Amino acid sequence: MSKTTPATLALRKLGCAFKLHTYVYDSNVDNKIGLQAAEALGVEPKRMLKTLMAEVDGKPVCVIVPSDREVSMKKLAAAFDGKAANMMRPADAERLTGYHVGGISPFGQKRRVPVAIEQAALSHLTVFVNGGQRGLQIEIDPNDAALAAGAVADELTA
């Protein structure tokens, strides 16, 4: 597994401190990839953040929330001053970000889009965010992650 991805390159370019962690990715896990990563690395699920691609009023956005929580579409729309939000189709997310589902990182995406991070995630010393490859996680200060992603912090989960 390569430990150099567009995500790690973007963080290095910004001078962000981070650590890389790898685990064996299980493609049969479906929508619980973050929970699988948390278990594999022995990390609390609330510190393992999942990166999701969505649309607010038809425009693409990226949302970062703890792996054990679900995004509130109403709160997500409000975070971007929109009326309605919905999850992006996986094929559209891959085309937009340049990453494969299960490896989407908020850093170094092919096309930059607005980003929101769950406010509660900023209270941890470090969090884990996808490194741009299935089975690769970046451990980083959540405030550095928010800055690097250009994220707004808001309450995003139900």
C-alpha positions in Angstrom: 0.0 0.0 0.0 1.3 3.4 -1.0 1.5 5.8 1.9 1.6 8.8 -0.5 -1.8 10.0 -1.7 -3.1 13.3 -2.8 -4.4 13.7 0.8 -1.0 13.2 2.4 0.7 15.4 -0.2 -1.9 18.2 0.5 -1.3 17.9 4.3 2.5 18.0 3.8 2.3 21.0 1.6 0.3 22.8 4.3 2.9 21.8 6.9 0.3 19.8 9.0 1.6 17.2 11.5 0.0 13.8 11.1 0.6 10.1 11.6 -0.4 7.3 9.2 -2.1 4.1 10.2 -3.0 1.1 8.0 -5.4 -1.7 8.5 -6.8 -4.5 6.4 -9.8 -3.1 4.5 -12.9 -5.4 4.2 -14.9 -4.6 1.1 -17.9 -6.6 2.4 -18.6 -4.1 5.2 -20.9 -1.9 3.1 -21.8 1.4 4.9 -19.8 0.7 8.1 -16.3 1.4 6.8 -15.5 3.9 9.6 -16.6 1.5 12.3 -14.5 -1.3 10.7 -11.5 1.0 10.7 -12.1 2.0 14.3 -12.2 -1.6 15.4 -9.2 -2.6 13.4 -7.1 0.2 14.8 -8.5 0.1 18.4 -9.9 3.6 18.2 -13.1 5.0 19.8 -15.7 5.3 16.9 -16.3 8.9 17.9 -12.6 9.7 17.0 -12.8 7.8 13.7 -14.3 10.3 11.3 -16.0 9.3 8.1 -15.9 11.5 5.0 -19.1 11.6 3.1 -20.0 13.4 -0.1 -23.5 15.0 -0.4 -25.4 17.7 -2.2 -27.0 20.8 -0.7 -29.5 22.4 -3.1 -27.9 20.4 -5.9 -24.4 21.6 -5.2 -21.6 19.1 -4.0 -20.3 19.3 -0.4 -18.1 17.2 1.8 -19.1 16.3 5.3 -16.9 14.8 8.1 -18.7 13.2 11.0 -17.8 10.5 13.7 -18.2 7.0 12.3 -20.7 6.0 14.9 -23.1 8.9 14.0 -25.5 9.6 11.1 -25.6 12.9 9.3 -28.8 14.9 9.7 -29.7 16.1 6.2 -31.6 19.0 7.7 -28.6 20.1 9.8 -26.3 19.6 6.8 -28.4 21.8 4.6 -28.5 24.5 7.3 -24.7 24.4 7.7 -24.5 25.6 4.1 -27.5 27.9 4.2 -29.4 25.5 2.0 -32.9 24.1 2.0 -32.3 20.4 1.2 -29.5 17.9 1.4 -29.1 14.4 0.1 -26.2 11.9 -0.2 -24.3 11.9 -3.4 -24.3 8.7 -5.6 -21.1 6.7 -5.1 -20.1 7.0 -8.7 -20.5 10.8 -8.6 -18.5 11.0 -5.4 -15.6 9.0 -7.0 -15.6 11.1 -10.1 -15.7 14.4 -8.2 -13.1 13.5 -5.5 -10.7 11.3 -7.5 -10.9 8.7 -4.7 -12.7 5.4 -4.4 -15.6 4.9 -2.0 -14.1 3.6 1.2 -11.0 5.7 0.6 -12.5 9.2 0.2 -10.5 11.9 2.1 -11.5 15.5 2.7 -7.9 16.5 1.7 -6.5 16.6 -1.8 -9.8 16.0 -3.6 -9.7 16.4 -7.4 -12.3 19.2 -7.2 -12.5 21.4 -4.1 -15.9 21.7 -2.6 -17.3 23.3 0.6 -16.6 21.1 3.7 -18.3 20.8 7.0 -17.1 19.0 10.1 -19.0 17.9 13.1 -18.4 20.4 15.9 -18.0 17.7 18.6 -15.1 16.2 16.7 -13.0 19.3 17.5 -12.9 18.5 21.2 -10.6 15.5 20.8 -6.8 15.6 21.0 -6.6 13.7 17.7 -9.0 12.2 15.2 -8.6 9.8 12.4 -9.6 10.7 8.8 -9.4 8.7 5.7 -6.0 9.1 4.0 -7.3 8.8 0.4 -6.9 5.0 0.1 -8.9 2.1 1.4 -7.1 0.9 4.6 -5.2 4.1 5.2 -6.1 6.5 8.0 -4.5 9.8 9.0 -4.3 10.7 12.7 -4.4 14.4 13.0 -5.4 17.3 15.4 -9.0 17.9 14.5 -8.5 21.7 14.4 -5.7 21.1 11.9 -8.0 18.8 9.9 -10.7 21.5 9.8 -8.2 24.2 8.7 -6.6 22.0 6.1 -10.0 21.0 4.6 -11.3 24.6 4.8 -14.2 23.2 6.9 -16.9 25.0 8.7 -17.7 23.4 12.1 -21.3 22.8 12.9 -23.6 20.4 14.6 -24.3 17.9 11.7 -25.5 14.7 13.3 -29.0 13.5 14.3 
